[in-house]
């Protein structure tokens, strides 16, 4: 008997009927439709269509699991009536998105989460043991539980549509695969490949999944379901025998005799696990426990490549996985990562303006970029990436060449990693048309400006531009610090103008700040917001104010780090403290990455705007005086190699700065507090001023725009974990020592006095 979830099922357990149409699916009633299509196929073939009513994607909720359990009990009694059962989805672009994440989030402790995992595991064990062939036919994303359900089938077939992906991304939510993924995947593709996929939460398209041996075949997306039926009929006897049809995997990650020795001997497996653990610790510094737990689960279970496990051996392995799932699901790290997932999901559903606003959705097919160079080229590349025809204009051929080179560099990186082929590389580059005039701008639906960061230059450009574009064209500035409202003053149609602030490098940084100027219309805000999502970015809407959100919060972080230098902290000491805190890069290296000159300019803009609390430390100007601009010039706080990949600290820098390091004089705790607490202080002001509307937008902006540690939930989630009282106490102590830079904001003082959280 399959265990119950102790909830009411969604209705009748299963709908069974004959069908002449393979593609028939349900749009209401139960989640699963079982149909006999034997007459059309020529053998005893049945289909099981998963189509969760009222949802855009299929997910394994409690009610669905209940219904699926009842269905499996029915199927277990149909031996002899079915040769093969095809599992497919009734939802375009989705197979099964995985387990309902709200179900995981709702678990209160490790025991509850472990029990949840065991319920799913037992269900899929029964599915795997059905007395006939089962084939997953995937023409949409099969992630998490969807992948695990597929692994329980006799075979997996995927469409060659590059948008269709399969994988186990659970570690990205701070948990481990909990429905057999840690057990079944290494049996299918080997230990090394399984670890590579699970530890990083990788997903594969059909072509790559077939090469990895994860699926049995990758079929053309055209007439995919008909081809799948033909494949099943052709290979039925082999499937019934249980013989492998998938490509043999590259054991040990390399294949051949050496790979086989690694995976098939205790010493070799030990090497694989040791290397995997070292890689995880190098990337995460031990701050994300889920990948490490995956390794321990596989080690404990004696994971190996081979036939499917059955009986008590499988049961024991599943129980170990479930314990690991329960342990991870109970951590605050997992809770924070799941909250972040829901934040990003809310962006997908939003139009960027209040629900009462009537705005139109516009898909962009043609665009233009004003200003080539590194940033303009990066923006043009992003547009071309999404097959948007793009004009890129600048004043001379040299600038255009730099922009084209910047775009080409990104695509060449994709080519090198085999994400695109040579033909696709050329196709993408052909979407960018470099021009010295405004030819073609009339057809652009949106123009993004990325010229010199000077107000008079930008205003002149916009005055000239307005006469060269259509009446419906949206115009946006990529400014990082200048006022959108001020730029609007010279425009004839200011309502169609707003900010679209990309972060550098454009191809990698996921955040876009959508800046609303005083006269920017809701339609313009929504258009830029939705266009950002079309580009694959995460947008947040911010009020036009100095530094907007991210730079306003990041400036005191970098500024306070340099003030710590004057108090005796070493450059590497400061960076190491913040790396251990969880930042992706230390603040001193970050200044070099951004550009010492850029950081100094933004710091003075904010100092002018906000006065003593943004008092600029004197050390950046000393480095600039020495001709050190950061990574782009090969020297900043650090010295970089020709490729900019490796850095080295030279003692000469302290002479340039005029400081003497006294390691240990400034404690690690003080370095972290002096860099992070001013950001929290300034964030409370941003909320009070309405720069953004909610604490969640602050956190989303800081995670996506600065890499603030996701496992901490964001800047203000972290603030809540410390407590406003503690933060105010420390700020007051630092204020006594260092002055107005640390003066607690009135809004933060009020939270401390009322014992109030940012997330109440």
C-alpha positions in Angstrom: 0.0 0.0 0.0 1.4 3.4 -0.9 1.6 5.8 2.1 -0.9 8.6 2.3 -0.1 12.3 2.7 -3.1 12.5 5.0 -4.8 15.2 2.9 -7.9 15.2 0.7 -7.2 14.1 -2.9 -8.0 16.5 -5.7 -11.1 14.6 -6.8 -11.4 11.3 -8.6 -8.1 9.5 -8.6 -7.8 8.9 -12.3 -9.6 9.4 -15.5 -9.2 6.4 -17.8 -10.5 6.2 -21.4 -9.6 5.2 -24.9 -8.1 7.9 -27.1 -7.3 8.3 -30.8 -5.2 11.4 -30.1 -1.7 11.1 -28.6 -1.7 14.8 -27.8 -5.1 14.9 -26.0 -4.8 16.4 -22.5 -7.1 17.6 -19.8 -7.7 21.2 -18.8 -9.9 20.5 -15.8 -10.8 17.9 -13.3 -8.1 15.5 -12.0 -4.4 16.2 -12.6 -3.8 12.9 -14.4 -5.5 11.4 -17.5 -4.9 7.8 -18.4 -5.7 6.8 -21.9 -5.5 3.6 -24.0 -4.0 4.5 -27.5 -3.3 0.9 -28.5 -5.4 1.1 -31.7 -3.4 3.9 -33.2 0.0 2.7 -32.1 -0.3 -1.0 -33.1 0.7 -2.3 -29.7 -0.6 -2.1 -26.1 0.4 1.5 -25.5 -1.2 3.7 -22.9 -0.5 7.4 -22.1 -0.5 9.2 -18.8 -0.9 13.0 -19.2 -0.1 15.2 -16.3 -1.9 18.5 -16.5 -2.5 20.2 -13.2 -5.7 22.2 -13.4 -5.5 26.0 -12.8 -1.7 26.1 -12.9 0.8 27.2 -15.5 3.2 24.4 -14.6 2.9 20.9 -13.2 4.2 20.5 -9.7 4.1 17.7 -7.1 1.9 19.1 -4.4 0.4 17.1 -1.5 -2.9 16.7 -3.4 -1.1 15.6 -6.6 1.0 13.1 -4.8 -2.2 11.7 -3.2 -3.8 11.4 -6.6 -0.7 9.9 -8.2 -0.5 7.3 -5.4 -4.1 6.2 -6.1 -3.3 6.0 -9.8 -0.2 3.8 -9.3 -2.2 1.4 -7.2 -4.5 1.0 -10.2 -1.6 0.6 -12.6 0.0 -2.1 -10.5 -3.0 -4.3 -11.2 -2.8 -3.8 -15.0 0.0 -6.3 -15.8 -0.6 -7.8 -19.2 -2.9 -5.0 -20.3 -0.1 -2.6 -21.0 3.2 -3.1 -22.9 4.4 0.5 -22.4 3.0 3.6 -20.6 4.1 7.0 -21.9 4.2 9.8 -19.3 3.8 13.2 -20.8 2.7 16.7 -19.9 -0.3 18.6 -21.1 1.4 22.0 -20.5 3.5 23.7 -23.2 7.0 24.3 -22.1 6.7 22.3 -18.9 7.0 18.6 -18.0 7.2 18.7 -14.2 8.7 21.7 -12.4 9.4 19.6 -9.4 7.9 19.4 -5.9 5.8 22.3 -4.6 8.3 24.4 -2.9 5.7 25.8 -0.5 5.3 22.3 0.8 9.0 22.2 1.6 9.0 25.6 3.1 6.1 24.7 5.4 8.0 21.9 7.2 8.8 22.9 10.8 11.7 20.6 11.5 14.0 18.0 10.1 11.6 15.1 11.1 8.7 16.6 9.1 10.9 17.2 6.0 12.4 13.7 6.2 8.9 12.2 6.3 7.9 14.3 3.3 10.9 13.0 1.4 10.1 9.4 2.3 6.5 9.7 1.1 7.8 10.9 -2.3 10.5 8.2 -2.4 8.1 5.4 -1.7 5.7 6.7 -4.4 8.5 6.7 -7.0 9.7 3.3 -5.9 6.2 1.9 -6.7 6.3 3.8 -10.0 9.7 2.3 -10.8 8.5 -1.2 -10.0 5.4 -1.1 -12.3 5.0 -4.4 -14.2 5.5 -2.8 -17.7 7.7 -0.4 -19.5 7.3 3.3 -18.6 8.8 6.1 -20.7 9.0 9.8 -19.8 8.4 11.9 -23.0 9.8 15.4 -22.2 9.0 18.4 -24.3 9.2 20.9 -21.4 11.4 21.5 -18.4 11.8 18.5 -16.1 13.4 19.8 -13.0 13.9 18.5 -9.5 11.1 16.1 -8.8 10.3 16.1 -12.5 13.8 14.8 -13.2 13.5 12.3 -10.3 10.2 11.0 -11.6 11.8 10.5 -15.1 14.7 8.6 -13.6 12.2 6.2 -12.2 11.0 5.4 -15.7 12.4 2.6 -18.0 13.5 5.3 -20.5 13.6 9.1 -20.9 13.1 10.8 -24.3 13.6 14.5 -24.8 12.9 17.1 -27.5 15.9 18.7 -29.1 14.3 22.2 -28.4 17.2 24.0 -26.7 14.7 25.6 -24.3 13.8 22.2 -22.8 15.9 21.3 -19.8 16.4 18.5 -17.3 18.2 18.6 -14.0 18.3 18.5 -10.2 18.7 22.2 -9.0 17.7 21.4 -5.4 21.1 22.6 -3.9 20.2 26.1 -5.2 17.4 26.0 -2.7 19.7 24.8 0.1 18.3 21.2 0.1 19.3 17.9 -1.6 17.3 15.9 -4.1 14.8 14.1 -1.9 12.8 11.8 -4.2 15.7 9.5 -5.2 17.9 11.8 -7.2 21.0 11.1 -5.2 20.4 7.4 -5.6 19.2 7.0 -9.2 21.3 9.6 -11.0 24.7 8.1 -10.3 23.4 4.7 -11.3 22.4 6.2 -14.7 25.4 8.5 -15.4 28.1 7.6 -13.0 29.3 9.3 -9.8 31.5 12.0 -11.3 28.8 13.3 -13.7 26.1 13.0 -11.1 28.1 15.1 -8.7 28.8 17.6 -11.4 25.1 18.0 -12.1 23.7 18.0 -8.6 26.4 20.0 -6.7 26.0 23.0 -9.0 22.3 22.5 -9.8 23.1 22.2 -13.5 20.4 21.7 -16.1 21.0 20.1 -19.6 19.1 20.4 -22.8 18.2 17.2 -24.7 21.4 17.1 -26.8 23.7 17.4 -23.8 21.6 15.0 -21.7 21.9 12.4 -24.4 25.7 12.8 -24.5 25.8 12.4 -20.7 23.8 9.2 -20.9 21.0 10.7 -18.8 18.4 10.1 -21.4 17.8 7.4 -24.0 17.3 9.6 -27.0 17.0 13.2 -28.1 14.3 13.5 -30.8 13.4 16.3 -33.2 11.0 18.9 -31.7 9.0 18.7 -34.9 6.3 16.0 -34.5 8.1 15.0 -31.3 5.3 12.9 -29.8 4.7 10.8 -32.9 8.5 10.2 -33.1 8.5 9.2 -29.4 5.7 6.6 -30.0 7.7 5.1 -32.9 10.9 5.0 -30.8 9.1 3.1 -28.0 7.6 0.6 -30.5 11.0 0.0 -32.1 12.8 -0.5 -28.8 10.1 -2.2 -26.8 11.8 -5.6 -26.5 15.1 -4.1 -25.3 13.2 -1.9 -22.8 11.4 -5.0 -21.5 14.7 -6.8 -21.0 16.0 -3.9 -18.9 19.1 -3.5 -21.1 20.7 -0.1 -21.4 19.8 2.0 -24.4 21.3 5.3 -23.3 24.8 6.2 -24.3 27.5 4.9 -22.0 28.5 7.8 -19.7 32.1 9.1 -19.4 32.9 7.5 -16.0 35.2 9.5 -13.8 34.3 12.5 -15.9 36.8 11.5 -18.6 35.7 8.0 -19.7 38.1 5.3 -20.9 40.1 2.9 -18.7 41.2 5.6 -16.3 37.6 6.8 -15.7 36.4 3.3 -15.2 39.1 2.6 -12.6 38.2 5.8 -10.8 34.5 4.9 -10.5 34.8 1.1 -10.0 37.4 0.9 -7.3 37.2 2.1 -3.6 40.3 4.2 -3.9 39.1 5.8 -7.2 35.8 6.7 -5.7 37.5 8.2 -2.7 39.5 10.4 -5.1 36.3 11.6 -6.8 34.6 12.4 -3.6 37.6 14.2 -2.2 38.0 16.3 -5.3 34.3 17.1 -5.3 34.4 18.2 -1.6 37.5 20.3 -2.3 35.7 22.0 -5.2 32.6 22.8 -3.2 34.6 24.3 -0.3 36.7 26.4 -2.8 33.5 27.8 -4.3 31.3 28.2 -1.2 33.8 28.4 1.7 31.6 25.9 3.5 28.7 28.5 3.7 26.3 26.3 1.8 26.0 22.8 3.5 23.6 21.1 0.9 26.3 20.3 -1.7 28.5 18.8 1.1 25.5 16.7 2.3 25.0 15.4 -1.3 28.6 14.1 -1.2 28.1 12.4 2.2 24.8 10.8 1.0 26.5 9.3 -2.0 29.5 8.1 0.0 27.3 6.5 2.7 25.2 4.8 0.0 28.1 3.4 -1.9 26.9 5.2 -5.0 28.0 3.6 -8.2 27.2 3.3 -11.9 25.1 0.2 -12.8 21.6 -1.2 -13.0 18.7 0.2 -11.1 18.6 -0.7 -7.4 15.8 -2.8 -6.0 14.5 -4.1 -2.7 16.2 -3.5 0.6 19.4 -2.0 -0.9 17.3 0.7 -2.5 15.2 1.2 0.6 18.3 1.7 2.7 19.8 4.2 0.3 16.6 6.1 0.0 16.3 6.4 3.8 19.8 7.9 4.0 18.9 10.5 1.3 15.7 11.4 3.2 17.6 12.0 6.4 19.9 14.3 4.5 16.9 16.1 2.9 15.3 16.6 6.3 18.5 17.9 7.8 19.0 20.5 5.0 15.4 21.6 4.7 15.4 22.5 8.4 18.3 25.0 8.1 17.8 28.7 8.0 20.0 28.8 4.9 17.4 26.7 3.0 14.6 28.9 4.3 16.4 32.0 3.1 17.2 30.5 -0.4 13.5 29.5 -0.8 12.4 33.0 0.2 14.8 34.3 -2.5 13.2 31.9 -5.0 9.8 33.3 -4.2 11.1 36.9 -4.6 12.3 36.1 -8.1 9.1 34.3 -8.9 7.1 37.4 -7.9 9.2 39.5 -10.3 8.2 37.1 -13.1 4.5 37.8 -12.4 4.8 41.5 -12.0 4.6 44.3 -14.6 6.6 46.7 -12.5 3.7 49.0 -11.6 0.7 48.8 -9.2 -1.9 46.3 -10.2 -4.5 49.1 -10.7 -2.4 50.6 -13.5 -3.5 49.8 -17.1 -0.3 49.1 -19.0 0.3 47.2 -22.2 2.9 44.4 -22.6 5.3 45.0 -25.5 7.7 42.4 -26.8 10.8 44.1 -28.2 12.1 43.0 -31.6 14.2 46.0 -32.5 16.3 48.3 -30.4 19.2 50.7 -30.5 22.1 51.5 -28.2 23.7 55.0 -28.1 27.3 54.8 -27.2 29.5 51.8 -28.0 32.5 51.2 -25.9 32.6 48.4 -23.3 29.2 49.1 -21.7 27.4 49.9 -24.9 28.9 46.8 -26.5 27.8 44.8 -23.5 24.2 46.1 -23.8 24.2 45.4 -27.5 25.4 41.8 -26.9 22.6 41.2 -24.5 20.1 42.4 -27.0 21.6 40.2 -29.7 21.6 37.3 -27.3 17.8 37.5 -27.3 17.6 37.8 -31.1 16.7 41.5 -31.0 17.8 43.5 -34.1 20.1 46.2 -32.7 21.7 49.4 -34.0 24.7 50.5 -32.1 25.8 54.2 -32.7 28.8 56.1 -31.8 30.8 59.1 -33.1 33.7 57.2 -34.6 34.7 53.8 -36.0 37.2 53.2 -33.2 34.5 53.4 -30.5 32.3 51.1 -32.6 35.1 48.6 -33.0 35.5 48.5 -29.2 31.7 47.9 -28.8 31.8 45.1 -31.4 34.8 43.6 -29.7 33.1 43.7 -26.3 30.1 41.9 -27.7 32.2 39.4 -29.6 34.2 38.6 -26.5 31.1 37.4 -24.7 29.9 35.3 -27.6 33.4 33.8 -28.1 33.3 32.8 -24.4 30.0 30.9 -25.1 31.5 29.4 -28.2 34.5 28.1 -26.2 32.2 26.6 -23.6 30.2 25.0 -26.5 27.0 26.8 -25.5 26.8 28.0 -29.1 28.3 26.7 -32.3 30.2 28.7 -35.0 27.1 29.2 -37.0 25.1 30.5 -34.0 28.0 32.8 -33.1 27.8 34.5 -36.5 24.0 34.7 -36.4 24.1 36.4 -33.0 26.8 38.9 -34.1 24.7 39.7 -37.2 21.9 41.1 -34.9 24.3 44.0 -34.1 24.6 46.8 -36.8 27.3 49.4 -35.9 26.4 52.8 -37.3 27.8 56.4 -37.3 24.5 58.0 -37.8 20.8 57.5 -36.9 19.9 55.2 -39.8 17.5 52.6 -38.7 16.7 54.3 -35.4 13.1 55.1 -36.6 12.2 51.4 -36.4 13.7 50.9 -32.8 11.1 50.2 -30.2 13.5 51.2 -27.4 16.8 53.1 -27.3 19.3 52.7 -24.4 21.8 55.4 -23.9 25.3 54.5 -22.7 27.4 57.6 -23.4 29.8 59.6 -21.2 28.6 60.0 -17.6 28.1 63.7 -17.8 24.8 65.5 -17.5 25.4 68.1 -20.3 26.5 65.4 -22.7 23.5 63.2 -22.0 21.0 66.0 -22.3 22.5 67.1 -25.6 22.3 63.5 -26.9 18.6 63.2 -25.9 17.6 66.4 -27.5 19.2 65.2 -30.8 17.8 61.7 -30.4 14.1 62.6 -30.0 13.8 63.7 -33.6 15.3 60.5 -34.9 12.9 57.9 -33.3 9.2 57.1 -33.6 6.6 58.7 -31.4 6.1 55.3 -29.6 9.8 54.6 -29.0 10.8 54.3 -25.3 14.1 56.0 -24.4 16.2 54.9 -21.4 19.5 56.0 -19.8 22.0 53.5 -18.4 23.3 56.1 -16.0 24.7 54.8 -12.7 24.3 58.0 -10.7 22.9 61.0 -12.6 19.4 62.2 -12.2 16.7 60.9 -14.6 14.5 63.8 -13.7 17.2 66.3 -14.6 17.7 64.6 -18.0 13.9 64.7 -18.7 13.9 68.5 -18.5 15.3 68.9 -22.0 12.9 66.4 -23.6 9.7 67.1 -25.6 8.1 63.8 -24.4 9.6 63.2 -20.9 6.9 60.7 -20.0 8.5 58.1 -22.4 11.9 58.4 -20.7 13.3 56.5 -17.7 16.4 54.8 -16.3 17.6 51.3 -17.2 20.7 50.8 -15.1 22.6 47.7 -16.1 25.5 46.5 -13.9 28.9 45.6 -15.2 29.6 43.1 -16.7 26.2 43.3 -18.4 26.3 39.6 -19.5 26.8 38.3 -16.0 25.1 40.7 -13.6 21.4 39.8 -13.2 20.0 43.1 -11.9 18.5 46.0 -13.7 17.4 49.1 -11.8 14.4 50.6 -13.5 14.4 54.3 -12.5 11.3 56.3 -12.5 11.9 60.1 -13.1 9.4 62.8 -12.0 7.6 62.7 -15.3 8.1 59.0 -16.3 4.8 57.3 -17.1 3.5 54.0 -15.8 3.6 52.6 -19.3 7.3 53.5 -19.7 8.2 52.0 -16.3 6.3 48.8 -17.2 7.8 48.6 -20.7 11.4 48.9 -19.3 10.6 46.5 -16.5 9.1 43.9 -18.8 11.9 44.4 -21.4 14.4 43.7 -18.6 12.7 40.3 -18.0 12.7 39.6 -21.7 16.5 40.0 -21.6 16.6 37.4 -18.7 17.4 40.0 -16.1 15.8 40.7 -12.6 14.4 44.2 -12.5 13.5 46.4 -9.5 11.8 49.8 -9.8 13.5 52.6 -7.9 12.9 56.2 -7.3 15.2 58.8 -8.9 17.6 59.8 -6.2 21.4 60.0 -5.9 23.0 56.6 -6.3 19.5 55.0 -6.8 19.4 51.9 -4.6 22.4 49.6 -5.1 25.2 52.2 -5.5 23.8 54.2 -2.6 24.1 51.2 -0.3 27.3 49.9 -1.8 29.2 53.2 -1.6 29.3 53.2 2.2 30.4 49.5 2.2 33.4 50.3 0.0 34.1 53.6 1.6 34.2 52.2 5.1 36.5 49.4 4.0 39.0 52.1 2.9 38.5 54.0 6.2 39.5 50.7 7.9 42.9 51.0 6.1 43.6 54.2 8.0 43.0 52.4 11.3 45.6 49.7 10.6 43.7 47.0 8.8 45.5 45.3 6.0 44.1 45.2 2.4 44.0 41.4 2.3 42.7 41.3 5.9 39.7 43.4 5.0 38.9 41.4 1.9 39.3 38.1 3.8 36.9 39.2 6.5 34.1 40.0 4.0 34.8 36.9 2.0 34.3 34.8 5.1 31.1 36.8 5.8 29.9 35.6 2.4 30.5 38.4 -0.1 31.6 37.1 -3.5 34.5 39.5 -3.6 36.3 41.6 -0.9 35.6 45.3 -0.9 39.2 46.3 -1.9 39.2 44.0 -4.9 35.7 45.2 -5.7 36.9 48.8 -5.9 39.6 47.6 -8.4 36.9 45.7 -10.3 34.6 48.7 -10.6 37.4 51.1 -11.3 39.1 53.3 -8.7 38.2 56.3 -10.7 34.5 55.3 -11.1 34.2 54.5 -7.4 35.7 57.8 -6.5 33.4 59.7 -8.7 30.3 58.0 -7.3 31.5 58.5 -3.8 31.8 62.3 -4.3 28.4 62.5 -5.9 26.9 60.8 -2.8 29.0 62.9 -0.4 27.7 66.0 -2.1 24.1 64.7 -1.9 24.1 63.4 1.7 26.9 65.3 3.5 29.0 64.1 6.4 27.5 60.6 6.6 29.0 59.8 3.2 32.3 61.5 3.9 34.8 60.1 1.3 37.9 58.4 2.6 41.1 60.0 1.2 42.8 56.8 0.0 41.2 56.3 -3.5 42.4 59.7 -4.5 45.9 58.8 -3.5 45.8 55.7 -5.7 44.4 57.7 -8.6 47.3 60.2 -8.2 49.7 57.3 -8.7 47.9 56.4 -12.0 46.3 53.2 -10.6 42.8 52.8 -12.0 42.2 49.3 -10.8 42.0 46.1 -12.8 41.5 47.9 -16.1 45.0 49.5 -15.8 46.6 46.5 -14.2 47.1 48.2 -10.9 44.9 49.4 -8.1 45.0 48.2 -4.5 46.3 45.0 -6.1 48.5 44.3 -9.1 46.9 42.1 -11.9 48.4 39.9 -14.6 47.9 40.7 -18.3 44.6 38.8 -18.4 43.3 40.3 -15.2 42.7 36.9 -13.7 45.3 36.8 -11.0 46.0 39.4 -8.4 48.9 40.1 -6.1 49.3 42.4 -3.2 52.6 44.5 -3.4 53.8 46.2 -0.2 54.5 49.4 -2.2 50.7 50.1 -2.1 50.9 51.0 1.6 53.6 53.7 0.9 51.3 55.1 -1.8 48.4 55.2 0.7 50.5 56.6 3.5 49.4 54.0 6.0 51.1 51.2 7.9 49.1 47.9 8.4 48.9 46.5 11.9 47.4 43.1 11.4 44.9 42.2 14.1 44.5 45.7 15.4 41.1 45.9 13.7 39.2 42.7 14.5 37.4 40.7 11.9 34.1 41.4 13.7 34.7 45.1 13.6 35.7 45.1 9.9 32.4 43.3 9.0 30.3 45.6 11.2 31.9 48.8 9.9 31.3 47.7 6.3 27.8 46.1 6.6 26.0 48.0 9.3 26.2 51.4 7.4 24.5 49.6 4.5 21.7 48.5 6.8 21.5 52.1 8.2 21.3 53.6 4.7 18.7 50.9 3.6 16.4 52.0 6.4 16.6 55.6 5.0 15.9 54.3 1.4 12.7 52.6 2.7 11.7 55.7 4.6 12.2 57.9 1.5 10.4 55.4 -0.8 13.5 54.7 -3.0 12.0 51.2 -3.1 8.7 50.1 -1.6 9.6 47.1 0.4 12.4 45.3 2.3 12.2 42.5 -0.2 13.1 44.8 -3.0 16.2 46.0 -1.0 17.2 42.4 -0.6 16.6 41.4 -4.1 18.6 44.4 -5.3 21.5 43.7 -3.0 21.7 40.0 -3.8 21.4 40.4 -7.6 23.3 43.7 -7.9 26.2 43.1 -5.4 26.2 39.4 -4.6 25.2 40.0 -1.0 25.2 36.4 0.5 22.0 34.7 -0.7 22.3 32.2 2.2 21.8 35.2 4.6 18.5 36.0 2.8 19.6 39.5 1.9 20.8 42.6 3.7 17.6 43.3 5.7 16.9 39.6 6.4 20.4 39.6 7.9 19.6 42.8 9.8 16.6 41.0 11.3 18.8 38.1 12.4 21.1 40.5 14.2 18.3 42.7 15.5 17.8 46.5 15.2 18.8 47.0 18.9 22.2 45.4 18.4 22.9 47.2 15.2 21.9 50.6 16.7 24.1 50.0 19.8 27.1 49.2 17.6 26.5 52.2 15.3 26.4 54.5 18.3 29.7 53.1 19.5 31.3 53.7 16.1 29.7 57.2 15.9 31.6 58.1 19.1 34.8 56.9 17.6 34.5 58.0 14.0 31.7 60.6 13.7 28.6 61.3 11.6 29.3 58.4 9.2 27.7 56.0 11.7 24.9 58.1 13.1 21.8 55.8 13.3 19.0 56.8 10.9 15.7 57.9 12.7 13.9 55.0 11.0 16.4 52.5 12.3 16.2 54.0 15.8 12.5 53.7 15.7 12.8 50.0 14.8 15.2 49.4 17.7 13.0 51.2 20.2 9.9 49.3 19.1 11.7 46.0 18.7 10.5 46.0 15.1 11.7 43.8 12.2 12.1 44.8 8.6 10.1 41.7 7.8 7.3 41.8 10.3 
